[in-house]
Amino acid sequence: GEGKEMINSVLQSLQDPHLVASFQRCCGLFIQIEERLGAGCSNAPGNASGSQGLAERAGVAGSSERPNGERRCKINGSHPHLYVQDRKDPHGVGECAAKERPGYAVKNYFLYYLFRFAAALGREIFYITFLPFTYWNFDPFVTRRLVGVWAIVMYLGQASKDIIKWPRPLSPPVVKLETRVDAEYGMPSTHAMAATAISFTFLMATMYRYKYSVAFGLMASTVLSALVSLSRLYTGMHTVLDVICGVLITAVLMTLTYPFWDILDNFQLTSPLTPIIAIVMPFFMSYTYPELDHYSPTRGDTTIILGVASGCTVGFWMNYQHGRTYEPTGSLPFEIPSITLQIVSLAIARFLIGIIVLVATRQVVKTLSLKVLYAWFDVAGHDMQARKRLEIEVPYKFATYSSIGFNATVVVPLLHQLLELL
């Protein structure tokens, strides 16, 4: 009994938004609540927590018109989610919630920019640049490990959010620096998961393959994961518990799968079934993603991740079948090449050409797949809301990002060869 109570109280304190707010204050980020209209409406869309703590978790900011037309907000516990109302009344609640996002004051700009930069390391911009960069300029062997672990970890993290359905920390007391993911649930932190997975997979895939100080590698991986994890508290997007669980889940997953990395890699390169499995399974996983009663970007984001992994896997397989692995040759462990101006300029040229191809791929495939799907489902071409429908969102994002994954691994290296950049 007592042990259980203690665990419960520890978990509750780790979920407390005031803990996040005090971390923000320690780092020089302060909330400024101005006495404006409807100061009671502090909840951003997607934060269903009541301000009085656990008892009112389901309390939601609603809105009501006053006789003089001034918009007042009230706590309204009748809907478990704000965007249920938001969807019915796009000009009501959402507008009120957006208007009432508390302001903030930054007292420490070094930490502000450090954590904003670290938060970007967990976003698409980082994957879209870092993963191809390692493939084109470093070692495809390492990229294969990174893509595999990243896709598994992110799928489980994103799906867990929509199954567990724990709200993000409440604002106020927390300052929220990001708005896009506000509609998503918070548990576990997928930023913390991705950062831990990518930095430690990189370490584990390279430590026996290259000659370098493993202690330095361990330190770098730890610092990177910690920075991204802390950035989620700094930006006010997660509770301490979300972040701890994200890191622990990743650690467990990586420990359990590590013994099978080589077997799975060998299978994905050599099995004739690879292309079929790599396309059908991720598409099925995207299509059967846990459903919510409102629209959230998690399904689309998960489809993007699985699409990239799918296209890359088909590309890895195809390159191997044609004897093009683009891997360093020689005896293990390899020396890390010294960085010269020529190497740097080649890397930049490869990267820029590659990114141009990927951006073009995204534009072309996205436009074509939306045209085909809109015609198939008889949707008006200008209907942007239709993109949120399951039968349109999943196929168009999957087609777009699997094409990006395929082109990044097959087409871009061939182009590099053609331009004599390899």
Steps between C-alpha positions, in 0.01 A plus 500: 500500500754756613744423218220537245395833649857624491541400134171673420604821671838497320326446163252778575775745593689410178180580307453834672510797259640715784818289487538589130427867575767509772755348256408772250550769765839352596600536134382861484162452328214675680128500431317830465127481547339820388157596625330495164154389395416155618811445704345176619545338163861393522477165332646469157315271256572148598565550866219342680635528852307706753698757690414351836714194444403135468144536628414723207710327229197500275411868550523684172507864409172585336388843390184705530390829354427782743223750435749767393659261250819465704622142499520339845632152563381252753604156611261253355533135592244367257743413221804281562690681221519856393521428132174311498350845545767657286396294204131593529571865563825599334452868587402452862709311746814471291513871445449565869769251597745642250438854619566406857835323467703660782802709403851434628820682585847363422775589749765257373538513122784248487278225646203620295684452170680185617172326590313628193784355288494173699122472451556522123727192525189294573302631205460401134753760383770307688405155364466631145852645514696277739393154377572567128822680595633187677402289197659722236805617692579256775397134503180333371556215751441750783203662321327162470523452877381856565197474269390164641524593868357849444192366319423233764552735795297784345209277399472358851537844658241669277249215534547496880408871514166433335429191710600646840344843423669701774473876449799729465591728794259783573564861401511692736707414710712373206623721212433332164746590226358270230150483360502238224512191720262641759219287360698183576508317829819507702592157633772389416721777354586388146767773481678338795451158337634605159798686644598208724446247220697691235796601717546160666434300181768711333737417786418127501528469122836677480691404816641172362508624141712815539805592704395771742467552874186318616502709820473813287222341292311403815531852636384659173197265477404569860534878464294502178220285645494705819490830309206392284318351802546816708393713202158332523463628856637843407253538211220392737388211281551212745489408867811353665330160500441511120871563443625235748264240352609589145867443586431177695277347231771567239772354722296181552412470129859546389634254755246237394555547124880553496587126482289471181626807309745304284255217429226747398743704290615189317136400444398842362791500254477142376140375528290501183201585724648832618325733249160344569538505880653850495203645309203300631584494871570873559199597285276267700644639827427857384147411390410321823655768722296556824198716418407811698170687529664813357772581249856488629826528299638179656356267235642708214838530671513126564411430136787728391749310721379157385496621137862617518605170662308303237656681202848483653470127569399427139792719390751323729381164361516611138849647537623178660344287224693706243824490697492868591526537876704824505664378821864572590737216403804367684554322828305579819517718701528783248700814555289815509624698197665832579282794403645694207355783296445259209305255717285781643424653161412155355271432797324835457459444123356149555270626770364797303439293186332233713274746681395662170397155371307424821317833501407452133386143573280624783333764282439273203380189687287698745324689219446187289382276784254764625364544144451125462342458846270802459379365166457147641299617802324773302621790714515864384859599419507803731368311805792518745302334780473181292874445554423415860279204403660162572454364145673807353755602765664158544541406130623845390750539783616140468548530122682834534740402776572146380599658165728737691658204686548306176649793309731589788648149504491402129461798266716759681811274530467415127485870424808554718677229298393658174634839614818333628440614856549157660 
